[in-house]
Amino acid sequence: MKFKIKHITNVIVSKKSSTLQQILMMYNNHKLLFAPFHGITDKTYRNAFAKCFGGFDEIYAPFISGSGTKIINPSKLTDITPILNNLIKTIPQILSINADEIKLFGKTIKDNGYDSFNWNLGCPFKQIANKKRGCGILPYPDELHKLLDGIFSDLPVKMSIKTRLGYHNSDEIFKILEIANQYPIEHIIIHARIGKQFYGGDTNPEKYIECMSVSRHKLIYNGDIFNISSFNRVKSLLPKQEIWMIGRGALMNPFLPHSLKGKFFDNDEKVNMLEEFNNELLNNYSKYIKNETRLLSRMKSVWGYLSGVFENGREIFNKVKISKNTNEYTAAISNALENQFSDENQQSIYLKEAF
């Protein structure tokens, strides 16, 4: 199904108008990356999103862990192989603090057609961070230094890093960046929070600005880009930033990446796209998730975020959540699609209250 995309180009405003500044910022040709989310953005979701919505330039796959140091079981790679099945450029990600495991991962994905991967140094979950994985390694720069020495002794593909400003405090990042400067890292994505915040509290773009003066690598901003207004607020602080990673904002509002590139859909088109997306997911998940309860659980995870694109998102999701079979689920989605779309303020409130 094809949809008309509306471009706002012929806008007449005063040169002194703040509206002009917002428009110029918004319609720059930004490169947008889709952040990984375990339990949601698997291959089926990524391909359905690319097919039904689009707007992103790259999608990062959820991390693979425990892949081993001798040989990687092909079952560990089913979410990223075969590479020809990807409908959009996909970046594999690994969670590990073992240099040999990371090098083997790099060699294995190269054998499968990839030329780069991402190392997760940002996951804030306690059960991971307490083992010095994810952002739990950030308070230990000397250990990270040894890891990077081991990794880059024999790495056949490019490696980027996704991290946070720190685990305990936002000054931890500076030592990490100074160490990273010594290695040929492709780029560093920084979620502008510390691990202890999880996803609560405010982001700290001012600290990200300080990082730009320390790092010699290309930095990519991530954190709380939920709508055009929040994007413009951060963009006003980072006028030269060209690459952005977006996560929860796009899980809730899949039209967001297009909006940030100056492309808009009318409400009827949005409803049709959402319906197509839901059907694409349900049909493809049902091919390998035969248990109806598990199938519905997967779809409910998606709608936990997606309900926020409508007014009364909490009420909509509650109806989806209590569905006990596919027929009840389908009826709940049909009802959801009849609702009005939410505005930026309603979407921000939904994310803060629901997650």
FITITI-491665 format. One record per residue (C-alpha): x, y, z; residue number from 1; residue in three letters. Coordinates in Angstrom, 1 decimal, always signed. Last residue first. Layout:
% FITITI-491665
<node <X,Y,Z>,NUM,'ALA'>,
...
% end
This chain:
% FITITI-491665
<node <+7.3,+3.7,+31.7>,355,'PHE'>,
<node <+3.6,+4.3,+31.6>,354,'ALA'>,
<node <+3.5,+7.7,+33.3>,353,'GLU'>,
<node <+6.5,+9.2,+31.6>,352,'LYS'>,
<node <+5.7,+7.8,+28.2>,351,'LEU'>,
<node <+2.1,+8.8,+28.4>,350,'TYR'>,
<node <+2.9,+12.3,+29.6>,349,'ILE'>,
<node <+5.2,+12.8,+26.6>,348,'SER'>,
<node <+2.5,+11.5,+24.2>,347,'GLN'>,
<node <-0.1,+13.8,+25.6>,346,'GLN'>,
<node <+2.1,+16.8,+25.3>,345,'ASN'>,
<node <+3.0,+16.0,+21.7>,344,'GLU'>,
<node <-0.6,+15.5,+20.6>,343,'ASP'>,
<node <-2.6,+12.3,+20.6>,342,'SER'>,
<node <-4.3,+10.8,+17.6>,341,'PHE'>,
<node <-8.1,+10.4,+17.8>,340,'GLN'>,
<node <-9.5,+7.0,+18.4>,339,'ASN'>,
<node <-11.0,+4.6,+15.8>,338,'GLU'>,
<node <-7.7,+2.6,+15.5>,337,'LEU'>,
<node <-8.0,+1.6,+19.1>,336,'ALA'>,
<node <-11.3,-0.1,+18.6>,335,'ASN'>,
<node <-9.9,-2.2,+15.8>,334,'SER'>,
<node <-7.0,-3.0,+18.0>,333,'ILE'>,
<node <-9.3,-4.2,+20.9>,332,'ALA'>,
<node <-11.4,-6.3,+18.4>,331,'ALA'>,
<node <-8.2,-8.0,+17.1>,330,'THR'>,
<node <-7.1,-8.8,+20.7>,329,'TYR'>,
<node <-10.5,-10.2,+21.6>,328,'GLU'>,
<node <-10.4,-12.4,+18.5>,327,'ASN'>,
<node <-6.8,-13.4,+19.2>,326,'THR'>,
<node <-7.5,-14.6,+22.7>,325,'ASN'>,
<node <-7.5,-13.4,+26.3>,324,'LYS'>,
<node <-7.6,-9.6,+25.7>,323,'SER'>,
<node <-6.9,-7.9,+29.0>,322,'ILE'>,
<node <-3.8,-6.0,+27.7>,321,'LYS'>,
<node <-5.5,-4.6,+24.6>,320,'VAL'>,
<node <-8.2,-3.0,+26.7>,319,'LYS'>,
<node <-5.7,-1.6,+29.2>,318,'ASN'>,
<node <-3.7,-0.3,+26.2>,317,'PHE'>,
<node <-6.6,+1.8,+25.0>,316,'ILE'>,
<node <-7.3,+3.2,+28.4>,315,'GLU'>,
<node <-3.7,+4.2,+28.9>,314,'ARG'>,
<node <-3.6,+5.7,+25.4>,313,'GLY'>,
<node <-6.5,+8.0,+26.1>,312,'ASN'>,
<node <-5.6,+10.0,+23.0>,311,'GLU'>,
<node <-3.7,+7.9,+20.5>,310,'PHE'>,
<node <+0.0,+7.5,+19.7>,309,'VAL'>,
<node <+0.4,+6.3,+23.3>,308,'GLY'>,
<node <-1.1,+2.9,+22.4>,307,'SER'>,
<node <+2.2,+2.1,+20.5>,306,'LEU'>,
<node <+4.2,+1.7,+23.6>,305,'TYR'>,
<node <+2.4,-1.0,+25.4>,304,'GLY'>,
<node <+1.1,-1.9,+21.9>,303,'TRP'>,
<node <+4.4,-3.6,+21.1>,302,'VAL'>,
<node <+4.6,-5.6,+24.3>,301,'SER'>,
<node <+0.9,-6.6,+23.8>,300,'LYS'>,
<node <+1.9,-8.1,+20.5>,299,'MET'>,
<node <+4.5,-10.3,+22.1>,298,'ARG'>,
<node <+2.2,-11.4,+24.9>,297,'SER'>,
<node <-0.5,-12.2,+22.3>,296,'LEU'>,
<node <+1.8,-14.6,+20.6>,295,'LEU'>,
<node <+2.9,-16.2,+23.9>,294,'ARG'>,
<node <-0.8,-16.8,+24.9>,293,'THR'>,
<node <-1.6,-18.1,+21.4>,292,'GLU'>,
<node <+1.2,-20.7,+21.4>,291,'ASN'>,
<node <+2.3,-21.2,+17.9>,290,'LYS'>,
<node <+4.9,-18.5,+17.8>,289,'ILE'>,
<node <+6.7,-19.3,+14.5>,288,'TYR'>,
<node <+4.3,-18.4,+11.7>,287,'LYS'>,
<node <+2.1,-16.4,+14.2>,286,'SER'>,
<node <+4.8,-13.8,+14.5>,285,'TYR'>,
<node <+4.6,-13.1,+10.8>,284,'ASN'>,
<node <+0.8,-12.7,+10.7>,283,'ASN'>,
<node <+0.6,-10.7,+13.8>,282,'LEU'>,
<node <+3.4,-8.4,+12.9>,281,'LEU'>,
<node <+2.2,-7.7,+9.4>,280,'GLU'>,
<node <-1.4,-7.2,+10.6>,279,'ASN'>,
<node <-0.3,-4.7,+13.2>,278,'ASN'>,
<node <+1.8,-2.8,+10.7>,277,'PHE'>,
<node <-1.0,-2.7,+8.1>,276,'GLU'>,
<node <-3.4,-1.4,+10.7>,275,'GLU'>,
<node <-0.9,+1.2,+11.8>,274,'LEU'>,
<node <-0.3,+2.3,+8.1>,273,'MET'>,
<node <-4.0,+2.5,+7.4>,272,'ASN'>,
<node <-4.7,+4.6,+10.5>,271,'VAL'>,
<node <-1.8,+6.9,+9.6>,270,'LYS'>,
<node <-3.1,+7.4,+6.1>,269,'GLU'>,
<node <-6.5,+8.3,+7.4>,268,'ASP'>,
<node <-4.9,+10.8,+9.8>,267,'ASN'>,
<node <-2.8,+12.6,+7.2>,266,'ASP'>,
<node <+0.8,+11.8,+6.8>,265,'PHE'>,
<node <+3.9,+14.1,+7.2>,264,'PHE'>,
<node <+7.4,+14.4,+5.9>,263,'LYS'>,
<node <+9.8,+17.1,+7.2>,262,'GLY'>,
<node <+12.7,+14.8,+8.2>,261,'LYS'>,
<node <+11.8,+14.9,+11.9>,260,'LEU'>,
<node <+8.3,+14.0,+10.9>,259,'SER'>,
<node <+9.4,+11.0,+9.0>,258,'HIS'>,
<node <+11.3,+9.7,+12.1>,257,'PRO'>,
<node <+8.2,+10.4,+14.3>,256,'LEU'>,
<node <+5.6,+8.5,+12.3>,255,'PHE'>,
<node <+6.2,+5.4,+14.4>,254,'PRO'>,
<node <+5.0,+7.2,+17.5>,253,'ASN'>,
<node <+5.2,+5.0,+20.6>,252,'MET'>,
<node <+8.1,+2.8,+19.6>,251,'LEU'>,
<node <+9.5,+5.9,+17.7>,250,'ALA'>,
<node <+9.7,+8.0,+20.9>,249,'GLY'>,
<node <+11.0,+5.0,+22.9>,248,'ARG'>,
<node <+14.2,+4.8,+20.8>,247,'GLY'>,
<node <+15.7,+7.5,+18.7>,246,'ILE'>,
<node <+19.4,+7.8,+17.8>,245,'MET'>,
<node <+20.6,+11.0,+16.1>,244,'TRP'>,
<node <+23.2,+11.9,+13.5>,243,'ILE'>,
<node <+23.8,+15.4,+12.2>,242,'GLU'>,
<node <+24.8,+17.4,+15.3>,241,'GLN'>,
<node <+26.1,+20.8,+14.3>,240,'LYS'>,
<node <+23.3,+22.8,+16.0>,239,'PRO'>,
<node <+23.7,+20.9,+19.3>,238,'LEU'>,
<node <+22.0,+23.0,+21.9>,237,'LEU'>,
<node <+19.2,+24.1,+19.5>,236,'SER'>,
<node <+19.0,+20.5,+18.3>,235,'LYS'>,
<node <+18.2,+19.4,+21.9>,234,'VAL'>,
<node <+15.2,+21.7,+22.0>,233,'ARG'>,
<node <+14.3,+21.0,+18.4>,232,'ASN'>,
<node <+14.1,+17.3,+19.1>,231,'PHE'>,
<node <+11.9,+17.8,+22.1>,230,'SER'>,
<node <+9.6,+20.0,+20.1>,229,'SER'>,
<node <+9.5,+17.6,+17.1>,228,'ILE'>,
<node <+8.5,+14.6,+19.3>,227,'ASN'>,
<node <+9.9,+12.0,+21.7>,226,'PHE'>,
<node <+13.6,+12.6,+21.6>,225,'ILE'>,
<node <+14.2,+11.5,+25.1>,224,'ASP'>,
<node <+17.8,+10.3,+24.8>,223,'GLY'>,
<node <+20.4,+9.5,+22.2>,222,'ASN'>,
<node <+23.1,+11.7,+20.6>,221,'TYR'>,
<node <+25.7,+10.3,+18.3>,220,'ILE'>,
<node <+29.4,+11.1,+18.7>,219,'LEU'>,
<node <+32.0,+10.9,+16.0>,218,'LYS'>,
<node <+35.4,+10.1,+17.6>,217,'HIS'>,
<node <+38.0,+12.5,+18.9>,216,'ARG'>,
<node <+36.2,+12.7,+22.2>,215,'SER'>,
<node <+36.9,+15.3,+24.8>,214,'VAL'>,
<node <+35.3,+18.5,+23.4>,213,'SER'>,
<node <+32.2,+16.5,+22.3>,212,'MET'>,
<node <+31.9,+15.0,+25.8>,211,'CYS'>,
<node <+31.3,+18.5,+27.2>,210,'GLU'>,
<node <+28.3,+18.9,+24.8>,209,'ILE'>,
<node <+27.0,+15.5,+26.1>,208,'TYR'>,
<node <+27.2,+17.0,+29.6>,207,'LYS'>,
<node <+24.9,+19.8,+28.5>,206,'GLU'>,
<node <+22.6,+17.3,+26.9>,205,'PRO'>,
<node <+21.8,+15.9,+30.3>,204,'ASN'>,
<node <+18.6,+13.8,+30.2>,203,'THR'>,
<node <+16.0,+14.3,+32.9>,202,'ASP'>,
<node <+14.7,+11.8,+35.4>,201,'GLY'>,
<node <+13.8,+8.3,+34.7>,200,'GLY'>,
<node <+15.0,+5.8,+32.0>,199,'TYR'>,
<node <+17.5,+3.9,+34.2>,198,'PHE'>,
<node <+18.6,+6.8,+36.4>,197,'GLN'>,
<node <+21.4,+4.7,+37.9>,196,'LYS'>,
<node <+22.8,+4.1,+34.5>,195,'GLY'>,
<node <+23.6,+7.7,+33.9>,194,'ILE'>,
<node <+21.7,+9.7,+31.3>,193,'ARG'>,
<node <+22.5,+11.3,+27.9>,192,'ALA'>,
<node <+22.5,+8.1,+25.9>,191,'HIS'>,
<node <+25.8,+8.3,+24.1>,190,'ILE'>,
<node <+26.4,+6.7,+20.8>,189,'ILE'>,
<node <+30.1,+6.4,+20.0>,188,'ILE'>,
<node <+31.5,+6.1,+16.5>,187,'HIS'>,
<node <+33.7,+3.8,+14.3>,186,'GLU'>,
<node <+36.2,+3.0,+17.1>,185,'ILE'>,
<node <+39.8,+3.1,+15.9>,184,'PRO'>,
<node <+41.4,+3.1,+19.4>,183,'TYR'>,
<node <+43.3,+5.5,+21.5>,182,'GLN'>,
<node <+40.5,+8.0,+21.8>,181,'ASN'>,
<node <+38.5,+5.3,+23.6>,180,'ALA'>,
<node <+40.7,+5.8,+26.6>,179,'ILE'>,
<node <+40.0,+9.5,+26.8>,178,'GLU'>,
<node <+36.3,+8.8,+26.1>,177,'LEU'>,
<node <+36.1,+6.4,+29.1>,176,'ILE'>,
<node <+37.9,+8.9,+31.4>,175,'LYS'>,
<node <+35.3,+11.5,+30.4>,174,'PHE'>,
<node <+32.3,+9.3,+30.8>,173,'ILE'>,
<node <+32.7,+8.8,+34.5>,172,'GLU'>,
<node <+31.8,+12.4,+35.1>,171,'ASP'>,
<node <+28.1,+11.7,+34.7>,170,'SER'>,
<node <+27.7,+9.8,+37.9>,169,'ASN'>,
<node <+27.1,+6.3,+39.2>,168,'HIS'>,
<node <+26.8,+4.5,+35.9>,167,'TYR'>,
<node <+28.3,+6.9,+33.4>,166,'GLY'>,
<node <+27.3,+9.3,+30.6>,165,'LEU'>,
<node <+25.8,+6.3,+28.8>,164,'ARG'>,
<node <+27.0,+3.9,+26.2>,163,'THR'>,
<node <+26.6,+2.5,+22.7>,162,'LYS'>,
<node <+30.0,+1.7,+21.1>,161,'ILE'>,
<node <+31.0,+1.2,+17.4>,160,'SER'>,
<node <+33.1,-1.6,+16.0>,159,'MET'>,
<node <+34.3,-2.0,+12.4>,158,'LYS'>,
<node <+35.2,-5.4,+11.2>,157,'VAL'>,
<node <+38.2,-7.8,+11.2>,156,'PRO'>,
<node <+39.2,-7.3,+14.9>,155,'LEU'>,
<node <+42.6,-8.8,+16.0>,154,'ASP'>,
<node <+44.5,-6.8,+18.6>,153,'SER'>,
<node <+41.5,-4.4,+18.7>,152,'PHE'>,
<node <+39.5,-6.5,+21.1>,151,'ILE'>,
<node <+42.4,-7.3,+23.5>,150,'GLY'>,
<node <+43.5,-3.7,+23.9>,149,'ASP'>,
<node <+39.9,-2.6,+24.2>,148,'LEU'>,
<node <+39.3,-5.0,+27.0>,147,'LEU'>,
<node <+42.4,-3.9,+28.8>,146,'LYS'>,
<node <+41.2,-0.2,+28.7>,145,'HIS'>,
<node <+37.8,-1.3,+29.9>,144,'LEU'>,
<node <+39.4,-2.8,+33.0>,143,'GLU'>,
<node <+41.3,+0.4,+33.6>,142,'ASP'>,
<node <+38.1,+2.5,+33.1>,141,'PRO'>,
<node <+36.2,+0.7,+35.9>,140,'TYR'>,
<node <+33.3,+3.0,+36.8>,139,'PRO'>,
<node <+32.0,+2.5,+33.2>,138,'LEU'>,
<node <+31.8,-1.3,+33.3>,137,'ILE'>,
<node <+28.3,-1.4,+34.8>,136,'GLY'>,
<node <+27.1,+0.5,+31.7>,135,'CYS'>,
<node <+26.6,-2.8,+29.9>,134,'GLY'>,
<node <+28.4,-5.5,+31.8>,133,'ARG'>,
<node <+30.2,-5.1,+35.0>,132,'LYS'>,
<node <+28.3,-8.0,+36.6>,131,'LYS'>,
<node <+26.2,-5.6,+38.6>,130,'ASN'>,
<node <+25.3,-3.8,+35.4>,129,'ALA'>,
<node <+23.6,-6.9,+33.9>,128,'ILE'>,
<node <+21.3,-7.8,+36.8>,127,'GLN'>,
<node <+20.9,-4.1,+37.6>,126,'LYS'>,
<node <+19.5,-3.2,+34.1>,125,'PHE'>,
<node <+21.3,-0.1,+32.8>,124,'PRO'>,
<node <+22.4,-1.3,+29.3>,123,'CYS'>,
<node <+25.0,+1.2,+28.1>,122,'GLY'>,
<node <+28.2,-0.4,+27.2>,121,'LEU'>,
<node <+26.7,-2.4,+24.3>,120,'ASN'>,
<node <+29.3,-3.0,+21.6>,119,'TRP'>,
<node <+28.0,-2.3,+18.1>,118,'ASN'>,
<node <+28.7,-4.2,+14.9>,117,'PHE'>,
<node <+30.3,-3.6,+11.5>,116,'SER'>,
<node <+31.0,-5.1,+8.1>,115,'ASP'>,
<node <+28.2,-7.6,+8.0>,114,'TYR'>,
<node <+28.0,-10.4,+5.4>,113,'GLY'>,
<node <+27.6,-13.6,+7.5>,112,'ASN'>,
<node <+31.3,-14.3,+7.6>,111,'ASP'>,
<node <+31.7,-10.8,+8.9>,110,'LYS'>,
<node <+29.2,-11.6,+11.6>,109,'ILE'>,
<node <+31.3,-14.5,+12.7>,108,'THR'>,
<node <+34.6,-12.5,+12.8>,107,'LYS'>,
<node <+33.1,-9.8,+14.9>,106,'GLY'>,
<node <+31.5,-12.2,+17.3>,105,'PHE'>,
<node <+34.8,-14.1,+17.6>,104,'LEU'>,
<node <+36.4,-10.8,+18.5>,103,'LYS'>,
<node <+33.8,-10.0,+21.1>,102,'ILE'>,
<node <+34.1,-13.4,+22.7>,101,'GLU'>,
<node <+37.8,-13.1,+22.8>,100,'ASP'>,
<node <+37.6,-9.7,+24.4>,99,'ALA'>,
<node <+35.2,-10.9,+27.2>,98,'ASN'>,
<node <+33.1,-8.2,+28.8>,97,'ILE'>,
<node <+30.1,-8.9,+26.7>,96,'SER'>,
<node <+26.8,-7.5,+25.3>,95,'LEU'>,
<node <+26.9,-7.7,+21.5>,94,'ILE'>,
<node <+25.0,-5.7,+18.9>,93,'GLN'>,
<node <+24.2,-6.3,+15.2>,92,'PRO'>,
<node <+23.6,-3.2,+13.0>,91,'ILE'>,
<node <+20.8,-3.5,+10.5>,90,'THR'>,
<node <+20.5,-1.6,+7.2>,89,'LYS'>,
<node <+16.8,-1.9,+6.3>,88,'ILE'>,
<node <+14.7,-4.7,+4.8>,87,'LEU'>,
<node <+16.9,-7.3,+6.4>,86,'ASN'>,
<node <+16.3,-10.8,+5.0>,85,'ASN'>,
<node <+19.5,-10.6,+3.0>,84,'LEU'>,
<node <+21.5,-10.6,+6.2>,83,'ILE'>,
<node <+20.5,-14.2,+6.9>,82,'PRO'>,
<node <+20.8,-13.8,+9.8>,81,'THR'>,
<node <+20.4,-11.1,+12.4>,80,'ILE'>,
<node <+17.8,-12.5,+14.8>,79,'ASP'>,
<node <+18.8,-16.1,+14.1>,78,'THR'>,
<node <+22.4,-15.4,+15.3>,77,'LEU'>,
<node <+22.4,-17.2,+18.7>,76,'LYS'>,
<node <+20.8,-20.2,+17.0>,75,'SER'>,
<node <+23.9,-20.4,+14.8>,74,'PRO'>,
<node <+25.9,-21.6,+17.8>,73,'ASN'>,
<node <+29.0,-19.4,+18.0>,72,'ILE'>,
<node <+32.3,-21.2,+18.2>,71,'ILE'>,
<node <+35.3,-20.9,+20.5>,70,'LYS'>,
<node <+34.7,-17.8,+22.7>,69,'THR'>,
<node <+31.0,-17.9,+23.5>,68,'GLY'>,
<node <+27.8,-16.2,+22.4>,67,'SER'>,
<node <+26.7,-15.5,+25.9>,66,'GLY'>,
<node <+25.0,-12.3,+24.9>,65,'SER'>,
<node <+23.3,-10.9,+21.7>,64,'ILE'>,
<node <+22.2,-7.3,+22.0>,63,'PHE'>,
<node <+19.0,-6.0,+20.4>,62,'PRO'>,
<node <+19.4,-5.1,+16.7>,61,'ALA'>,
<node <+20.3,-1.5,+15.7>,60,'TYR'>,
<node <+18.2,+0.0,+12.9>,59,'ILE'>,
<node <+19.7,+2.2,+10.2>,58,'GLU'>,
<node <+18.4,+5.1,+8.0>,57,'ASP'>,
<node <+15.0,+5.4,+9.7>,56,'PHE'>,
<node <+12.0,+6.9,+8.0>,55,'GLY'>,
<node <+10.2,+3.7,+7.2>,54,'GLY'>,
<node <+6.6,+3.2,+8.2>,53,'PHE'>,
<node <+5.0,-0.1,+6.9>,52,'CYS'>,
<node <+8.0,-1.9,+5.4>,51,'LYS'>,
<node <+10.7,-0.6,+7.7>,50,'ALA'>,
<node <+8.5,-1.2,+10.7>,49,'PHE'>,
<node <+7.6,-4.7,+9.6>,48,'ALA'>,
<node <+11.2,-5.5,+9.0>,47,'ASN'>,
<node <+12.3,-4.3,+12.4>,46,'ARG'>,
<node <+9.4,-6.0,+14.2>,45,'TYR'>,
<node <+10.1,-9.4,+12.6>,44,'THR'>,
<node <+13.8,-9.0,+13.2>,43,'LYS'>,
<node <+13.5,-8.2,+16.9>,42,'ASP'>,
<node <+12.6,-4.8,+18.1>,41,'THR'>,
<node <+10.3,-5.7,+21.0>,40,'ILE'>,
<node <+11.6,-8.1,+23.7>,39,'GLY'>,
<node <+14.9,-6.3,+23.9>,38,'HIS'>,
<node <+14.9,-2.8,+22.6>,37,'PHE'>,
<node <+17.4,-1.6,+20.1>,36,'PRO'>,
<node <+17.7,+2.1,+19.1>,35,'ALA'>,
<node <+16.5,+3.3,+15.6>,34,'PHE'>,
<node <+19.1,+5.5,+13.9>,33,'LEU'>,
<node <+18.3,+8.8,+12.2>,32,'LEU'>,
<node <+20.5,+10.7,+9.7>,31,'LYS'>,
<node <+19.3,+14.3,+9.6>,30,'HIS'>,
<node <+18.5,+16.0,+6.3>,29,'ASN'>,
<node <+17.6,+19.4,+7.7>,28,'ASN'>,
<node <+13.9,+19.9,+7.7>,27,'TYR'>,
<node <+13.4,+20.4,+11.5>,26,'MET'>,
<node <+16.1,+22.9,+12.0>,25,'MET'>,
<node <+15.0,+25.2,+9.1>,24,'LEU'>,
<node <+11.4,+24.9,+10.3>,23,'ILE'>,
<node <+12.3,+25.8,+13.9>,22,'GLN'>,
<node <+14.3,+28.8,+12.8>,21,'GLN'>,
<node <+11.5,+30.0,+10.6>,20,'LEU'>,
<node <+9.1,+29.7,+13.4>,19,'THR'>,
<node <+11.3,+31.8,+15.6>,18,'SER'>,
<node <+10.5,+34.7,+13.2>,17,'SER'>,
<node <+13.1,+37.2,+12.5>,16,'LYS'>,
<node <+13.4,+36.2,+8.8>,15,'LYS'>,
<node <+9.6,+36.7,+8.7>,14,'SER'>,
<node <+7.6,+33.7,+7.5>,13,'VAL'>,
<node <+6.4,+32.2,+4.2>,12,'ILE'>,
<node <+6.2,+28.4,+4.2>,11,'VAL'>,
<node <+6.5,+26.7,+0.8>,10,'ASN'>,
<node <+8.3,+23.5,+1.9>,9,'THR'>,
<node <+6.1,+21.5,+4.0>,8,'ILE'>,
<node <+6.3,+18.0,+2.5>,7,'HIS'>,
<node <+3.3,+15.7,+2.5>,6,'LYS'>,
<node <+3.8,+12.0,+1.8>,5,'ILE'>,
<node <+1.1,+10.2,-0.1>,4,'LYS'>,
<node <+0.7,+6.6,+0.8>,3,'PHE'>,
<node <+1.4,+3.4,-1.0>,2,'LYS'>,
<node <+0.0,+0.0,+0.0>,1,'MET'>,
% end
